[in-house]
Amino acid sequence: MPDEVAAGGSDDGRPGLLARWGTARRRERSARQAEFTAFVEDAAPRLRRTAYLMCRDWHLAQDFTQITLAKLYARWDRVRHAGNLDAYSRRVLMNAVFDHRKRAAAGELVLAEPPEPAYRRVEDGVELHVALLGALATLPVRDQAIVVLRHWEDQSVEAVAGILDVSVSVVKTRNARALGRLREVLGEDFVRT
């Protein structure tokens, strides 16, 4: 009889221990779901934009965003109270991009000479956008990540170092080299209007 009382309820109509526990678990799960949904609504556009800057393909950027959100959801109980959830989500996103690049590198076509860059002085905003994304694509993937996080996402050097798990001096050095490379690719007469 005590098992029936614990599971089903008592004689006076109150729910039993098991029923109260199940209700509490459903409420807790619902609260976690709501918390994750709020995070996704806030972070997904930013993550997708960052992913786009890394791959220049909106569909692939959406895939990277979904991979990132799926990994965060799987670890949500552990990471939801992290000190900086935005930085953690950016790190997961960058790892997804890096992993994809490693797999894609095996299928790349190697040319004897690189094609001539078609970047000249541009007047139109769309042409500027295309020229900048094309120039960004000439950088190694880690340098792309540093430039995107540092200059597009406006993250501090320390934040970028934390996201990419490198030292501050590595971020500074690679950022300077990457910006120099972008200047070479875009040419001296390239002026942002």
N, C-alpha and C positions, 0 to 999 in steps of 0.2 A: 504493500500500500504506500509506503513512503516514496517509492520510485514513481508511482503514478502522480503523487502530489507534486514532486519535483518537476516532472515532465509536463503534465497536463494542467495542473492548477490545484488550488485548494478547494475545500468544500464551500468556502464563502465566496467563490467566484474570482479570486485574484489569480493572475497567471503564475505558473510555476517558475522555478529557478531557470530552467532551460529555455522557456519561452521569453523570459526577461533578458537572458543572455543573447538570444537570437535577435531580439529587437534592438538591443544596444549595438550589436555587431552591424546590423543593417544601417543604423543611424551613423555609425562611425565610417562605414564604407561610403555612404552617401556624402558625408562631409569631405572625405578624401577626394571623391570624384568631383565634387564642386570646386574644391581647391585646385585640382589639376586642370579642370576646364578653364578656370579663371586664368591660370598661368598660361595655358595654350593660347587663349584669346589675346593675351597681352604680348607674348613672346613670339608667336608664330610669324607674324609679318616681319619682324626684325630678323629672325633666323633665316627666313626665305630670302630676304634682301641680301643678307651677308652671303648666303650660299650662291645666289645669282652672281654676285661680284667675283666669286671664286671660280665659277664654271661657265658663266655667260649663257646659260640655258635655263629658262624658267621652269621647264618640266623636270629637268635634273635637279634644279634647286628645290623644287617641291618634294622630290624624292628624298633629298638629303634632310630636309626639314622633317619629313615623316619618320625617317630613320632615327633622327635625333629625338623626336617626341616619343617614339616607341621605346627607345632605350631609357628615357627619363621615366616613362610610365612604369616600366618594369622595375625600376629602382626607386619609385616615388616615395615609399615609406622611409627609405634611408636618406634621400636627398632633399626632401621638401623643406627641411629645417636647416639646410646648408646656409652658411654665412652669405654667400653670393651665388644665388641660383642662376642669375644671368650669365655670370662668368662660367659656371659649370656647364650650362647649356651651350655656350659658344665653344667650349672645349670639346664637348661631345660632337658638335657639328663639324668642327675642324678635323677631328679624328675620322669622321665619316668621309669627308672630302679627301683626306690624305690616303685612307684605305682604298678609295675608289681610284685615285690616281695611280697607286701602286699596281692595282689590277689592270688598269688601262694601259700602263706603260709597256706591258708585254706585247700589246698589239699596235704600237706606234710605228709609223713609217719613218725611216731614217733617210734623209736626203744628203747628197754630197755637199751641197751648198744651200744655206738657208735662202728662202725667197726674199726679194727686196722688200723692205717695209714700205707700205703705201701711206705713211703718215706724214702729212704736210700741214701747213697752216690751215686751220678750219675756221669757218665763219658761223656755221649753223650749229645750234645746240645739239641736234641729233648727231651730226657728224662729229662733234666734239665728244659726245658720249661713246660713239662707236670707236673713235680713235683712242680714247683713254682705255676702254675695255680691251681693245686689240693690243695696246702697249702693255697693259697689265698681264695679258696672256703670255707675253714673252718671258716673264719672270718665272723662276722656279716656284713650286707650289708653296713652300714655307715662306718665301719672300712675298708672294701674293697675300698670304694670310697676314703677315706683319703689316703690309701696306693697307690692306682692307680694314683690319682691326684698328690700326693706329690712326689712319687718316680719314676713312669713311665712317667708321663707327665711333671715332673720336675717343678711343680708349687711351689711358695713360700708358707709358712705357712699362710700368710695373704691372698693370693689368694685363697687357699683352704677354708679358713674360710669364705671368701666372697661368693664363689661358693655354699657352703653347708649351708650358713646362720647360722653359729655357731661362737662361740668366738675362738680367737687364742689359748687360753689355752685348750679348748676342743680338737682342732686339735692336739696340742702337746701331750696331755695326751693320747688320743685314738691312735695316731700314735705310741707312745712308747709301749703301751700295745699290739697293733697289731703286731709290729715287734717282741716283746717278744713271742707272740703266734706263729708266723711263725717260730721262732727259736726252740720252743718246738716241733712243728709238724715236722719240717725238721730234727731235731736232731742235736746234737753237732758235729757229724762227717760230716755233710753236708758242703761241701766247693765248692764254685763256681770256676770252672776251667777255 
